[in-house]
Amino acid sequence: MKGKIVIDKEFCKGCQFCIAFCPKKAVQISAKRNTKGYAYAEYDKTKKCSGCATCALVCPEATIEVYRE
């Protein structure tokens, strides 16, 4: 199964839980910052997201949506 994630960068506080728990390492920290000054998480499209939704489950801000294809 393939998946993709969408992260609402304006609500992400850059805690990096999604990065630590992603089994495919498909999430990375952005070099950019959101309007609140946080370096937010972003989906690395070069990696193969499995759609497991672990990133969304561990996100304390509930900023991640997972889509399965």
N, CA, C and O atoms as a DFTB+ gen file, in Angstrom:
276 C
 N C O
     1  1       0.838      -1.172       0.000
     2  2       0.000       0.000       0.000
     3  2       0.892       1.248       0.000
     4  3       1.910       1.308       0.690
     5  1       0.483       2.223      -0.783
     6  2       1.195       3.489      -0.831
     7  2       0.407       4.530      -0.057
     8  3      -0.811       4.431       0.087
     9  1       1.111       5.515       0.431
    10  2       0.442       6.592       1.132
    11  2       1.150       7.907       0.910
    12  3       2.212       7.971       0.291
    13  1       0.539       8.949       1.427
    14  2       1.177      10.260       1.446
    15  2       0.624      11.013       2.636
    16  3      -0.481      10.737       3.103
    17  1       1.396      11.958       3.119
    18  2       0.946      12.739       4.259
    19  2       0.922      14.217       3.902
    20  3       1.681      14.692       3.058
    21  1       0.028      14.922       4.572
    22  2      -0.071      16.371       4.434
    23  2       0.051      16.946       5.836
    24  3      -0.687      16.559       6.742
    25  1       0.987      17.872       6.009
    26  2       1.240      18.475       7.310
    27  2       0.842      19.947       7.257
    28  3       1.282      20.682       6.372
    29  1       0.014      20.373       8.200
    30  2      -0.361      21.782       8.292
    31  2       0.787      22.521       8.969
    32  3       0.896      22.533      10.195
    33  1       1.628      23.129       8.164
    34  2       2.869      23.727       8.675
    35  2       2.626      24.861       9.664
    36  3       3.486      25.131      10.502
    37  1       1.494      25.521       9.589
    38  2       1.228      26.635      10.501
    39  2       0.942      26.185      11.928
    40  3       1.132      26.961      12.865
    41  1       0.490      24.948      12.114
    42  2       0.219      24.445      13.455
    43  2       1.316      23.535      13.988
    44  3       1.306      23.186      15.168
    45  1       2.262      23.145      13.136
    46  2       3.368      22.278      13.546
    47  2       4.342      23.070      14.400
    48  3       4.726      24.184      14.044
    49  1       4.745      22.489      15.538
    50  2       5.703      23.135      16.433
    51  2       7.088      22.509      16.350
    52  3       7.974      22.844      17.137
    53  1       7.274      21.603      15.403
    54  2       8.590      21.017      15.188
    55  2       9.074      20.102      16.292
    56  3      10.276      20.035      16.551
    57  1       8.166      19.395      16.951
    58  2       8.562      18.507      18.063
    59  2       9.369      17.302      17.584
    60  3      10.116      16.708      18.362
    61  1       9.226      16.942      16.325
    62  2       9.951      15.858      15.663
    63  2       9.523      14.446      16.081
    64  3      10.229      13.481      15.787
    65  1       8.390      14.314      16.753
    66  2       7.881      12.975      17.081
    67  2       7.604      12.193      15.800
    68  3       7.925      11.008      15.708
    69  1       7.010      12.860      14.816
    70  2       6.687      12.184      13.553
    71  2       7.946      11.683      12.862
    72  3       7.936      10.621      12.240
    73  1       9.009      12.429      12.967
    74  2      10.284      12.038      12.362
    75  2      10.847      10.820      13.080
    76  3      11.316       9.876      12.444
    77  1      10.799      10.847      14.391
    78  2      11.352       9.749      15.200
    79  2      10.602       8.441      15.007
    80  3      11.210       7.371      15.043
    81  1       9.286       8.510      14.802
    82  2       8.475       7.295      14.741
    83  2       8.151       6.796      13.341
    84  3       7.611       5.698      13.201
    85  1       8.460       7.558      12.308
    86  2       8.148       7.125      10.942
    87  2       9.032       5.940      10.547
    88  3      10.253       6.083      10.486
    89  1       8.436       4.771      10.276
    90  2       9.246       3.600       9.925
    91  2       9.941       3.725       8.569
    92  3      10.942       3.052       8.324
    93  1       9.420       4.575       7.691
    94  2      10.003       4.759       6.357
    95  2      10.889       6.005       6.274
    96  3      11.465       6.287       5.223
    97  1      10.999       6.745       7.370
    98  2      11.792       7.985       7.418
    99  2      11.351       8.960       6.326
   100  3      12.177       9.594       5.668
   101  1      10.018       9.067       6.145
   102  2       9.446       9.907       5.093
   103  2       9.115      11.323       5.561
   104  3       8.510      12.100       4.822
   105  1       9.514      11.655       6.787
   106  2       9.265      12.993       7.315
   107  2      10.605      13.602       7.701
   108  3      11.483      12.928       8.239
   109  1      10.740      14.885       7.415
   110  2      11.976      15.588       7.750
   111  2      11.627      16.974       8.285
   112  3      10.497      17.440       8.141
   113  1      12.603      17.617       8.898
   114  2      12.383      18.971       9.385
   115  2      12.730      19.929       8.253
   116  3      13.732      19.751       7.559
   117  1      11.909      20.926       8.077
   118  2      12.105      21.887       7.003
   119  2      13.205      22.891       7.354
   120  3      13.444      23.176       8.527
   121  1      13.853      23.408       6.353
   122  2      14.829      24.481       6.565
   123  2      14.100      25.808       6.750
   124  3      14.688      26.787       7.210
   125  1      12.815      25.833       6.390
   126  2      11.995      27.047       6.513
   127  2      11.301      27.058       7.863
   128  3      11.293      26.058       8.580
   129  1      10.721      28.201       8.200
   130  2       9.979      28.352       9.450
   131  2       8.568      28.837       9.152
   132  3       8.331      29.528       8.162
   133  1       7.634      28.464      10.028
   134  2       6.267      28.940       9.856
   135  2       6.135      30.341      10.460
   136  3       7.120      30.897      10.946
   137  1       4.942      30.911      10.434
   138  2       4.753      32.285      10.903
   139  2       4.968      32.440      12.407
   140  3       5.151      33.555      12.894
   141  1       4.946      31.334      13.140
   142  2       5.200      31.382      14.580
   143  2       6.681      31.190      14.907
   144  3       7.078      31.276      16.069
   145  1       7.500      30.931      13.879
   146  2       8.935      30.799      14.079
   147  2       9.450      29.384      14.264
   148  3      10.636      29.188      14.532
   149  1       8.573      28.388      14.123
   150  2       8.985      26.996      14.287
   151  2       9.463      26.404      12.960
   152  3       8.862      26.644      11.913
   153  1      10.531      25.643      13.012
   154  2      10.959      24.835      11.862
   155  2      10.035      23.624      11.861
   156  3      10.109      22.777      12.751
   157  1       9.180      23.548      10.875
   158  2       8.112      22.559      10.847
   159  2       8.526      21.271      10.133
   160  3       9.502      21.243       9.383
   161  1       7.772      20.224      10.382
   162  2       7.994      18.944       9.710
   163  2       7.407      19.011       8.306
   164  3       6.427      19.715       8.061
   165  1       8.020      18.268       7.390
   166  2       7.494      18.204       6.030
   167  2       7.693      16.806       5.477
   168  3       8.604      16.082       5.880
   169  1       6.828      16.443       4.552
   170  2       6.868      15.137       3.907
   171  2       7.978      15.124       2.871
   172  3       8.060      16.021       2.031
   173  1       8.828      14.114       2.926
   174  2       9.895      13.929       1.953
   175  2       9.349      13.030       0.843
   176  3       9.271      11.811       0.999
   177  1       8.975      13.642      -0.271
   178  2       8.331      12.908      -1.361
   179  2       9.246      11.893      -2.036
   180  3       8.772      11.051      -2.798
   181  1      10.543      11.958      -1.770
   182  2      11.467      10.990      -2.358
   183  2      11.432       9.649      -1.611
   184  3      11.911       8.637      -2.121
   185  1      10.867       9.651      -0.413
   186  2      10.736       8.416       0.374
   187  2       9.385       7.786       0.074
   188  3       8.493       8.452      -0.452
   189  1       9.229       6.528       0.399
   190  2       7.980       5.823       0.112
   191  2       7.159       5.657       1.383
   192  3       7.388       4.746       2.178
   193  1       6.205       6.549       1.553
   194  2       5.288       6.480       2.689
   195  2       4.398       5.250       2.521
   196  3       3.874       4.999       1.437
   197  1       4.233       4.491       3.597
   198  2       3.401       3.288       3.529
   199  2       1.953       3.572       3.916
   200  3       1.088       2.716       3.733
   201  1       1.679       4.755       4.444
   202  2       0.323       5.084       4.871
   203  2      -0.036       4.487       6.219
   204  3      -1.218       4.315       6.517
   205  1       0.950       4.169       7.035
   206  2       0.698       3.512       8.316
   207  2       0.026       4.430       9.345
   208  3      -0.604       3.947      10.285
   209  1       0.157       5.727       9.173
   210  2      -0.460       6.750      10.034
   211  2       0.176       6.876      11.412
   212  3      -0.396       7.522      12.289
   213  1       1.326       6.285      11.623
   214  2       2.000       6.429      12.906
   215  2       2.336       7.893      13.185
   216  3       2.213       8.356      14.319
   217  1       2.754       8.609      12.165
   218  2       3.097      10.023      12.329
   219  2       1.903      10.820      12.844
   220  3       2.052      11.657      13.735
   221  1       0.729      10.565      12.291
   222  2      -0.481      11.274      12.708
   223  2      -0.875      10.906      14.137
   224  3      -1.369      11.751      14.883
   225  1      -0.662       9.660      14.513
   226  2      -1.024       9.215      15.860
   227  2      -0.144       9.831      16.942
   228  3      -0.626      10.117      18.038
   229  1       1.140      10.038      16.652
   230  2       2.051      10.582      17.661
   231  2       2.107      12.106      17.665
   232  3       2.711      12.691      18.563
   233  1       1.495      12.757      16.687
   234  2       1.548      14.219      16.594
   235  2       0.692      14.859      17.686
   236  3      -0.528      14.696      17.675
   237  1       1.300      15.582      18.627
   238  2       0.518      16.192      19.715
   239  2      -0.359      17.353      19.247
   240  3      -1.308      17.723      19.939
   241  1      -0.063      17.921      18.108
   242  2      -0.836      19.046      17.587
   243  2      -1.877      18.623      16.554
   244  3      -2.634      19.466      16.073
   245  1      -1.933      17.355      16.207
   246  2      -2.871      16.808      15.218
   247  2      -2.805      17.576      13.897
   248  3      -3.834      17.970      13.347
   249  1      -1.590      17.782      13.397
   250  2      -1.397      18.556      12.166
   251  2      -1.185      17.689      10.935
   252  3      -1.011      18.214       9.836
   253  1      -1.198      16.369      11.100
   254  2      -0.858      15.474       9.993
   255  2      -2.086      14.692       9.530
   256  3      -2.800      14.088      10.331
   257  1      -2.311      14.721       8.215
   258  2      -3.353      13.913       7.597
   259  2      -2.669      12.864       6.727
   260  3      -1.712      13.164       6.013
   261  1      -3.168      11.638       6.793
   262  2      -2.583      10.534       6.029
   263  2      -3.578      10.072       4.976
   264  3      -4.760       9.873       5.256
   265  1      -3.077       9.906       3.769
   266  2      -3.898       9.429       2.652
   267  2      -3.294       8.141       2.127
   268  3      -2.085       8.052       1.914
   269  1      -4.152       7.132       1.918
   270  2      -3.699       5.839       1.392
   271  2      -4.198       5.667      -0.024
   272  3      -5.335       6.017      -0.343
   273  1      -3.344       5.128      -0.868
   274  2      -3.696       4.915      -2.272
   275  2      -3.742       3.436      -2.587
   276  3      -4.022       3.056      -3.723
